[in-house]
Amino acid sequence: MIPQYVDTTSESYASGQSFGVLLVTAGVAALVWRLSAGWRRAAGPDASRARRRRTVVLGVLALIGAGGFTKAMTVYDPEPRAAETSRPAPGNENGTGTKDGAPAWAADEPDPPAGPRTVVAPAKVGDYRLLPTPAPGPKAAGKRWLYGKGEDEGTDAVLHVNTVDWDPGLAEEKRRDSITQEFRNFFAGAKALEASSFEPGPLGGRMSCAYLDRYGTKPALCAWSDATTFGSLLLRTPTTLDAAADTARDFRTAAERP
């Protein structure tokens, strides 16, 4: 996967947002102090009146500072790197977030990252059956298998799975990028359309599916990711994204063994 954009889910991006909020707050406070100078000087020789006006302005500045600081702290909520992705917590096996609707990475006590998984080629998944083609061994790009439905040995689905055990480059990417960034790079490289998030299933992590514009047809491409694996499923027969996500979950569950 080749990075295409700034990772808006990174810690550095979140830190930049916080710093930007503090910078704007300081600018607003300085502007208020400057614009109130005439009002404060209008108190004239009355020292007590001047002190009261100065106190009012300082109180306003304190409120502005408190509001800016609170905003800066709440905006800092970076998504963890993919390598830090937790297993789904009890009651949240779909991996969609905490029970109160907060992001999955905002849980108070997340489970430790999932360990390596064993990847196998399922002989049959639903109506799809593994085609009798030589299975490639572990390599930098992972493993790829072809599946068909009909009797003509035509390819209807392409399953690709990669793990950090096979690919040091993937391990480095997962230490560097969030899952959001992984998907952004993957679907941008595939020139996919309408990428949408779906339930990842019992193995946790995240899943997204999109359409590919190929010669007037719209085959579906789904991808899933967790702390140690990245997989994708290409369905060459046009289908809905919801149906593609269901099929991708079935393939993932059959291929990846905890």
N, C-alpha and C positions, 0 to 999 in steps of 0.2 A: 504494500500500500504506500502511495506517495502522498505526503502532506500537501494539501491544496490551499488551506486557509489558516488564519490565526486561530488557535485553539481557545475559543471563548469560554470553555469550561475549565481552564487551567488556573492554578493558584496565582500565577503572575498576572493573568488577566483580571482575576478577582481583586488582587492587590491594587492593580491600576485603577479599577473602578472605585475602590475605597479612597485611594489618594485623590482621585478626581473630585469625589464628593467633598473631601476636606478642603481642597483647593477652592472649590466654588463657595463653600461656607466662609472661608477666610476672606474671599473677595466681597461677598455680601456684607460681612461684618465691617470691613474697611469702608465700603460705600455708605453704610448706615452712619458710621462715625463721622465721615466727612460731610455728608448731607445735613447732619444734625448740628454741625459746628455753629451755624448762624443762630439757630434756636437756642443753643446753650449760651452763646455770647449775648443774646438779647436780654438776659437776666440783669445785665448792667452791674452796678456796684453792690447789688443785694447778694451778699455771699451765701446766705441760706437758700435763697431761690436758685442760685447757680448750682449749689450742691444737689438740690432736689432734682433739677433737670439732668445733671450729670449722672445721678443715680438711676433715673429712669432710662437713660440711654444705655448705661452699663447693664441694666436688667434685660433690656431688649437684646443686647449683644450676647448675654449669657444664654438666653433662650435660643437664639440662632445657633450658638456654638453647641448647645446640648442636642438640638435637633439634628445638626449636621453630623455630630459624632455618632449619634444613634443610627442614623442612616448609613454611615460609613461602616459600622460594625455589622449591621444586618445584611448589607449588600455582599459582604464577604462570605460566600458559601460555595467554594469551589468543588466541582465534582472530582472524586478521587481518580487516580490513574487506573487504567483497566486492570493492572496487576494487583490492585488493592480491592477489587470487587469482591464483595462478601457473598457468602451463600445466602439464599433466601431465609429469612427468619421464620420461626413457627407462626403459622397463621398468615404468612405472606409468601407462600410457595411459588406464586406467579412472578415474584420479583418486581412488582410494580411500584413499590414504595412502602413507607410505614403506614400503620393503620390509620393515623390521623391525616394522611394525605401528603405528608412532607416527603421530600426526595429520599430515595433509599439510602443515600450516603449521609442523611441527617439523623439516622437512628442513634440513640444514646449508647447502646452496647451492641454494635454489629458483630456478627460471627466472623471468625478468621477467614481469610481467602480460601477458596476451594482448592484442593490439591490436584495434581495431574490426573488426567482421565485416559483410559484406554480407548482407542478408536478402532473400530472394526467396520468392515463392509457388510451391511445387512443383506442377506440374500433376497429378501422381499420386504417391501414396505407398501401396504395397501395393494393397489393394482400394479405397482411398479416392481419389476424384477431386475436383478443385477445382470447386466449383459456380459457374455463370456469374453471379456477383453482383459489383457494382462494388467494386473494391478500394480501401479508404480510403488516402489519402496519409499521409505522416508527420505525426504530431501527438503531443501530450503523452502520450496513452494507448498509443502504439505502433500496430501494424497487426494486423488481425484478418481471418482467412479462414475460410470455411465449406467443409466437405467432406462428400460423401455417398457411399454405396455403391450404392444402388438406382437405378432408373430414374425414380422419382417426384420427384427433385430435393429429397428431404428431407434435413435436416441430421443427419449422424451424428457429426461431429467438428468442433470449433471450435479453430483454431490461433491463438494470440496471441503476438506477439513485440514486445518493446520494446528499444531500445538507448539508450545514453547520448548518441549523436549526435542522436537525435530528441527526447529528453526530458531537459532540465536537472534536473528533479525526480528522475528515476531516478539521474542522476549523483551528486546530492547524497546520496541514500539509500545508494548503494554506497560513498561515502566515509565514511558515518556508521555503517552497519550491517554486521554479518557476514552471510554467507549463511545461517547458522542462524537469525538473527533475521529475515531476509527471508522464509524459509519459514514461520517461526512466525507472522509477521504475515499472510502470504498465505493460509495454510490456516485461520487463525482467522477472517479476514474472510469466507472461503467457507463457514465452518461445516463443515469437512471432518472425516471420521472416519478413524481408523486410519492416520494419515500415517506412511509408512515410507520409508527411504532405499533407493535403487537405484543401480546403476552408471550414471554419466553418459554413457559412451560416449567416442569418440575426441576430442571437443571439450573434454573436461575439465570443470572446475567441479563442481557437485553436482546431483543430481536426487532428487526425492521424489515419491511418488504417494499418493493417498488416495481414499476413497469420499465421495460426496455423497449425503445422504439426501433424495431427491426423489420424493414421491408414491408411496412404497412401492418404488421402484426404487433401485439403487445405481450410478449412473454413476460413472466414474472420472475423477479430475482429477490430472494430473501437472504438475510445474513444474521448471524447470532454471534455473541461474544461474551466471554467471562474472563476470569483471571488468567486462565492458562490455554484457552482454545479460541480459535476464530473459524467459523464455518459458513458456508453459503450453499444455497440450492437454486439452480436455474431450472425453471419449468418452461419448456419450449412451446407447449400448447397454451394459447391465451386463456387466462382464467382471472378470477377476481383476486384482489390482494388478501381478502379474508380467507378464501379457500387455499391460496398459496401459503399463508401463514400456518394453517392447520396441517398442510402436508409437510412443511418445513419442520414443525414441531415433531411430527411422527418420525421423520428421517433423523433428526437430531437425537431423539430418545433411543432410536434403534442403533445408531452408530456410536454414540458416546457412552461409555460405561464408567460410572464413578469409581 
